[in-house]
Amino acid sequence: MTQFVLASGSAIRRQVLEGARVPFLVDKSSTDEAALKAANSGCSPRDMALLLARAKAQDVSQRRPGDLVLGADQTMELKGALLDKLPDAALARDRLLAMRGTDHHLHSGLSIFRNGAEVWSHQQTSTLHVRNFSDAFLDTYLEKAGFALTASVGAYAYEELGAQLFDRVDGDYYAILGLPLLPLLSTLRDFGILDA
């Protein structure tokens, strides 16, 4: 029997799938993301998201014959630059100040592999418009945000306190969380994982 496998350790991706009542297993990929980014430094932030997703799905697919393996990744583009997660919460103030009053893009990449070959992929971009927040708000935010400062590339959890950073967003809620859900659900119905 074909199983649907998430090749990611992301807690938010698991929560999205669980919330939609999608049956799945987790088998985290051992892909070296830093090495892949370094080897493909000329890749656009948008294309990098799909490249990383494909690498994760392919890695896990090789040890799970017959299963549908989902690789997912998200990159952040600010003023044309690809940004990585912050290694230290102390760096969050500078990141958030750079984002203040401007917009950035979150690029989501999804890839499904079966038996070592890609059978589906999807890319989606969301644009988030950061409001011109006050220094007082920033101080409060940094005090309260906690784990979100290093858990995501933008130093925010959009589904929580991070929503207060924005004036508006152009994009799908689930894509902003890093897992464009509706196209994935449609594909899982096509593959018989979900009832049509």
ZAMARGU-4260 file (C-alpha; in steps of 0.2 Angstrom, whole numbers, plus 5000, padded with zeros to 4 digits):
<rodrens>
0) 5000/5000/5000 | 5007/5017/4995 | 5010/5029/5010 | 5012/5048/5010 | 5028/5053/5018
5) 5033/5070/5023 | 5052/5072/5021 | 5053/5086/5034 | 5055/5089/5052 | 5045/5105/5051
10) 5033/5106/5065 | 5022/5119/5056 | 5021/5108/5040 | 5016/5093/5051 | 5002/5104/5060
15) 4995/5109/5043 | 4994/5091/5037 | 4986/5086/5053 | 4974/5100/5053 | 4968/5095/5036
20) 4967/5076/5042 | 4979/5070/5029 | 4986/5053/5033 | 5005/5054/5033 | 5022/5048/5040
25) 5037/5058/5044 | 5054/5053/5037 | 5066/5068/5039 | 5078/5070/5025 | 5097/5071/5028
30) 5100/5083/5014 | 5114/5096/5018 | 5105/5112/5014 | 5120/5123/5017 | 5130/5113/5005
35) 5117/5113/4991 | 5115/5132/4993 | 5133/5134/4991 | 5134/5123/4976 | 5120/5132/4968
40) 5124/5150/4973 | 5118/5157/4956 | 5101/5150/4958 | 5087/5163/4961 | 5078/5163/4978
45) 5062/5156/4970 | 5071/5142/4961 | 5081/5138/4977 | 5065/5133/4986 | 5061/5120/4973
50) 5079/5114/4972 | 5079/5111/4990 | 5062/5103/4990 | 5067/5091/4976 | 5083/5086/4985
55) 5074/5082/5001 | 5060/5071/4992 | 5073/5062/4982 | 5084/5058/4997 | 5069/5050/5007
60) 5062/5042/4991 | 5077/5032/4989 | 5074/5022/5005 | 5055/5021/5003 | 5051/5012/4987
65) 5033/5014/4981 | 5029/5028/4993 | 5024/5046/4988 | 5037/5057/4997 | 5034/5076/4999
70) 5049/5087/5000 | 5045/5105/5005 | 5055/5121/5007 | 5053/5139/5008 | 5065/5153/5005
75) 5064/5172/5009 | 5070/5185/4996 | 5073/5203/5003 | 5078/5216/4991 | 5084/5202/4979
80) 5094/5193/4991 | 5092/5175/4998 | 5091/5176/5017 | 5094/5161/5029 | 5087/5158/5046
85) 5096/5168/5060 | 5109/5157/5070 | 5106/5169/5085 | 5091/5178/5091 | 5102/5193/5095
90) 5103/5196/5076 | 5084/5197/5074 | 5083/5216/5078 | 5094/5220/5062 | 5084/5208/5051
95) 5068/5216/5057 | 5074/5233/5055 | 5080/5229/5037 | 5062/5223/5034 | 5053/5237/5041
100) 5042/5248/5029 | 5046/5237/5014 | 5040/5220/5007 | 5048/5203/5005 | 5044/5187/4996
105) 5042/5170/5003 | 5045/5157/4989 | 5038/5139/4993 | 5043/5124/4983 | 5035/5107/4984
110) 5040/5091/4976 | 5034/5073/4976 | 5045/5059/4972 | 5040/5040/4970 | 5054/5027/4967
115) 5067/5040/4965 | 5059/5050/4952 | 5049/5066/4953 | 5030/5064/4949 | 5024/5082/4954
120) 5030/5099/4959 | 5023/5116/4963 | 5030/5133/4966 | 5021/5148/4974 | 5027/5165/4979
125) 5019/5176/4992 | 5023/5195/4995 | 5022/5201/5013 | 5021/5220/5016 | 5029/5224/5033
130) 5022/5239/5041 | 5033/5254/5047 | 5032/5248/5065 | 5039/5259/5079 | 5054/5255/5089
135) 5043/5253/5105 | 5034/5239/5095 | 5050/5231/5090 | 5056/5230/5108 | 5040/5222/5114
140) 5040/5210/5099 | 5058/5205/5102 | 5054/5202/5120 | 5039/5191/5117 | 5043/5182/5100
145) 5055/5169/5108 | 5058/5154/5097 | 5051/5162/5081 | 5066/5173/5080 | 5077/5159/5074
150) 5064/5146/5069 | 5060/5155/5052 | 5070/5165/5040 | 5060/5181/5043 | 5061/5180/5062
155) 5043/5179/5064 | 5029/5166/5065 | 5015/5173/5054 | 5002/5161/5062 | 5006/5169/5079
160) 5013/5186/5085 | 5022/5189/5069 | 5005/5193/5060 | 5007/5210/5069 | 5022/5215/5058
165) 5012/5217/5042 | 5000/5229/5034 | 4995/5216/5021 | 5000/5200/5012 | 4998/5195/4994
170) 4997/5176/4995 | 4989/5161/5002 | 4990/5158/5021 | 4996/5140/5019 | 5010/5145/5007
175) 5016/5158/5019 | 5017/5145/5032 | 5028/5135/5020 | 5016/5122/5013 | 5004/5127/4999
180) 4990/5116/5005 | 4976/5117/4991 | 4987/5111/4976 | 4994/5098/4987 | 4977/5091/4992
185) 4972/5091/4974 | 4987/5080/4970 | 4984/5069/4984 | 4967/5065/4978 | 4974/5062/4961
190) 4986/5049/4968 | 4972/5041/4979 | 4979/5046/4995 | 4963/5056/4999 | 4946/5052/4993
195) 4940/5062/4978
</rodrens>
